[in-house]
Amino acid sequence: MAKADSAMNRLDELRLQRELKENPANHGFDVITCRKLEPKAGEKLVARAIVYTQPNFGGWKLLKEGTTSCYGVVPLFQEFSKELEREMAVVSGGMRAGDFYHGREEGSLI
C-alpha cells in the first residue's frame, strides 16, 4: 500500500511540474507574514498568500489575507490553514475524482 501512495504522490508531482511549465505566467506562490499594529493589542502577525507574477520574485499579487492576527507564527499559520480548508470544502465538497474546477469567486484564493 505504501508503494501505491508514493507512486501517486510522484504522479501528482509530475502533473504539477508539467502544469508549471505549460503556464509561463505562474512563477510560484508563497505564504508570508507581515506585522500589523492593532490599537489595543499592539503588534501582531497576519498571514498572506501571494502568487509571483514575474520571474525571480520580481512582482507578486496578493491573493488572500488571513482574517485572524496572532502573536506567534505557529498559531497564525494554523488559523490561516483552517480558513483555507473551509474555502476548499465549499469549492470542492461536491467534487469527485477526475472533476475539474473551472473558475473562482472574486476574493477567493481557490
C-alpha positions, 0 to 999 in steps of 0.5 A: 500500500505504501508503494501505491501512495508514493507512486501517486504522490510522484504522479501528482508531482509530475502533473504539477511540474508539467502544469508549471511549465505549460503556464509561463505566467505562474512563477510560484506562490508563497505564504508570508507574514507581515506585522500589523499594529492593532490599537489595543493589542499592539503588534501582531502577525497576519498571514498572506498568500501571494502568487509571483507574477514575474520571474525571480520574485520580481512582482507578486499579487496578493491573493488572500489575507488571513482574517485572524492576527496572532502573536506567534507564527505557529498559531497564525499559520494554523488559523490561516490553514483552517480558513483555507480548508473551509474555502476548499470544502465549499469549492470542492465538497461536491467534487469527485475524482477526475472533476475539474474546477473551472473558475473562482469567486472574486476574493477567493484564493481557490 
